[in-house]
C-alpha cells in the first residue's frame, strides 16, 4: 500500500525542483555579447557606408593627378566592388539585429548572427586578396607612367610605407574578418545552441 505521505513529499519535491528551474536567473552572457555585437555592427556599418560613398568619388579625386595618363584599373569602381559593398551592408544589418535580439534574450539572435558570420570569413579573405591584386596593378601602372603626379605621390611614400599598409590590412582582415566571425560561429553554432541557454527558460523569453 502506497503511503499518502510519501506521495505528498514526492510531489512537493518535484514542485520545488520545478520552481527552481523557472526561478533560476537567466544567463548574463546574452546581454554583454549583444552589446558588443551592436557596437561592432555599428562600426562595420560606418566603415561600409564610408567605403560605399567613396567608391564613386575615388575616380574624381584621382583624375586631376593623371595628366593624360589612363585611370589605373585598380582605382576603377567595378560591379564586383558594388556587389561586395552591398552584400556586406546587408549582412551587417543581420548582425546588428542579432545583437539587439541578443540583448533582449530572443533565441532568433543566434540565427541572425550566424547568417552574418558564416559568409563573412570567405568574403573577408576574398576581399583582401582582391585588394592586394588591385594594389599590384596600381604599382604596375605607376611604373608605366612614372611622370604622372599620382605615381610620384605613390613613390614618395616608399616601399616600406606600402608594406606597412599591407601588414595593417592583413591584421584587420585576420582579426575582424576571420577571428571575430569564427568566435560567433563557435559560440552560437556549437556551444550556445539551445533556447533555454539564451533565455534562462524553455517556455518564455527572460
C-alpha positions in Angstrom: 0.0 0.0 0.0 1.4 3.4 -1.1 1.7 5.9 1.7 -0.1 9.2 1.0 2.6 11.0 3.0 5.3 9.7 0.6 3.2 10.9 -2.4 2.8 14.4 -0.9 6.6 14.5 -0.2 7.4 13.4 -3.8 5.0 16.0 -5.3 6.4 18.7 -3.1 10.0 17.9 -4.0 9.0 17.9 -7.7 7.3 21.3 -7.3 10.3 22.7 -5.6 12.6 21.4 -8.4 10.2 22.8 -11.0 10.1 26.2 -9.2 13.9 26.2 -9.1 14.1 25.7 -12.8 11.7 28.5 -13.6 13.1 30.9 -10.9 16.8 30.4 -11.7 18.4 33.6 -13.0 18.7 34.0 -16.8 22.3 33.7 -18.0 24.2 37.0 -18.0 26.2 36.4 -21.3 23.5 37.3 -23.8 23.4 41.0 -22.8 27.1 41.7 -22.8 27.7 39.7 -26.0 24.7 41.6 -27.5 26.1 44.9 -26.5 29.5 44.1 -28.1 27.7 42.8 -31.2 25.7 46.1 -31.6 28.9 48.2 -31.2 30.8 46.0 -33.7 27.9 46.1 -36.2 27.7 49.9 -35.8 31.4 50.2 -36.5 31.2 48.0 -39.5 28.1 49.8 -40.9 30.0 53.1 -40.5 33.1 51.8 -42.4 30.9 50.1 -45.1 28.9 53.3 -45.5 32.0 55.4 -45.9 33.6 52.9 -48.3 30.4 52.9 -50.4 30.3 56.7 -50.5 34.0 56.8 -51.6 33.6 54.4 -54.5 32.1 56.9 -56.9 34.3 59.7 -55.6 37.7 58.0 -55.9 37.9 58.4 -59.7 37.0 62.1 -59.5 39.7 62.7 -56.8 42.4 60.9 -58.9 41.6 62.4 -62.3 43.4 65.8 -61.6 46.6 63.8 -60.8 46.7 61.7 -64.0 47.7 64.5 -66.5 46.8 62.5 -69.6 47.6 59.0 -68.2 44.8 56.5 -68.2 42.9 55.8 -65.0 44.6 52.9 -63.1 42.4 49.8 -63.3 42.8 49.2 -59.6 41.1 52.5 -58.9 38.1 52.0 -61.0 34.8 51.0 -59.2 33.6 47.7 -60.7 30.4 45.8 -60.5 32.1 43.4 -58.1 33.1 46.3 -55.8 29.5 47.4 -55.6 28.3 43.8 -55.1 30.7 43.2 -52.2 29.8 46.5 -50.6 26.1 45.9 -50.9 26.3 42.3 -49.6 28.5 43.5 -46.7 25.9 46.1 -45.7 23.0 43.7 -45.8 24.9 41.0 -43.8 25.9 43.6 -41.2 22.3 44.5 -40.7 21.7 40.9 -39.8 24.5 41.3 -37.2 23.0 44.5 -35.8 19.6 43.0 -35.3 21.2 39.8 -34.0 22.9 41.9 -31.3 19.6 43.7 -30.5 17.8 40.4 -30.1 20.7 39.0 -28.1 20.3 41.8 -25.6 16.5 41.0 -25.3 17.3 37.3 -25.0 15.4 36.4 -28.1 16.7 33.0 -29.5 16.4 34.3 -33.0 19.6 36.2 -32.3 21.8 33.2 -32.9 20.3 32.6 -36.3 20.7 36.2 -37.4 24.3 36.3 -36.1 25.2 33.1 -37.9 23.7 34.4 -41.1 26.3 37.1 -40.9 29.2 35.1 -39.5 29.3 32.1 -41.9 29.8 34.0 -45.2 31.8 36.8 -43.6 35.0 34.7 -43.4 35.3 33.7 -47.1 34.2 37.2 -48.1 36.9 38.9 -45.9 39.6 36.6 -47.4 38.4 37.2 -50.9 38.2 40.9 -50.4 41.7 41.0 -49.0 43.1 39.0 -52.0 41.2 41.3 -54.3 42.6 44.4 -52.7 46.2 43.0 -53.0 45.6 42.4 -56.7 44.4 45.9 -57.1 47.5 47.3 -55.3 49.7 45.2 -57.6 48.0 46.6 -60.7 48.3 50.2 -59.4 52.0 49.7 -58.7 52.5 48.3 -62.2 50.6 51.4 -63.6 52.9 53.7 -61.5 56.0 52.0 -63.1 54.4 52.5 -66.6 53.6 56.2 -66.0 56.3 57.4 -63.6 55.9 61.1 -64.6 52.3 61.4 -63.5 51.7 63.3 -60.2 49.8 60.3 -58.9 52.7 57.9 -59.5 55.1 60.4 -57.9 52.9 60.7 -54.8 52.8 56.9 -54.6 56.6 56.6 -54.9 57.1 59.4 -52.3 55.6 57.1 -49.7 58.2 54.5 -50.4 58.1 50.7 -50.5 58.3 50.5 -46.7 55.1 52.6 -46.4 53.3 50.3 -48.8 54.4 47.2 -46.9 53.2 48.7 -43.6 49.8 49.4 -45.2 49.6 45.8 -46.4 50.5 44.4 -43.0 47.9 46.6 -41.3 45.3 45.5 -43.9 46.2 41.8 -43.2 45.9 42.3 -39.5 42.5 43.8 -39.8 41.4 41.0 -42.1 42.6 38.3 -39.7 41.2 39.9 -36.5 37.9 41.5 -37.7 37.3 39.4 -40.8 38.2 35.9 -39.6 38.6 35.7 -35.8 35.5 37.6 -34.8 33.1 35.7 -37.1 34.9 32.5 -36.1 34.1 33.2 -32.4 30.4 33.8 -33.2 30.3 30.6 -35.3 31.8 28.6 -32.4 29.7 30.3 -29.7 26.3 30.2 -31.4 26.9 27.2 -33.7 28.3 24.7 -31.2 28.2 26.0 -27.6 25.0 28.0 -27.1 22.6 26.2 -29.3 19.5 25.7 -27.1 16.7 28.2 -26.5 17.0 28.0 -22.7 20.7 28.8 -22.8 19.7 32.2 -24.2 16.6 32.9 -22.3 17.0 31.0 -19.0 13.7 29.4 -19.6 12.4 26.8 -22.0 9.0 28.5 -22.2 9.2 32.2 -22.2 11.7 34.9 -23.0 13.5 36.3 -20.0 
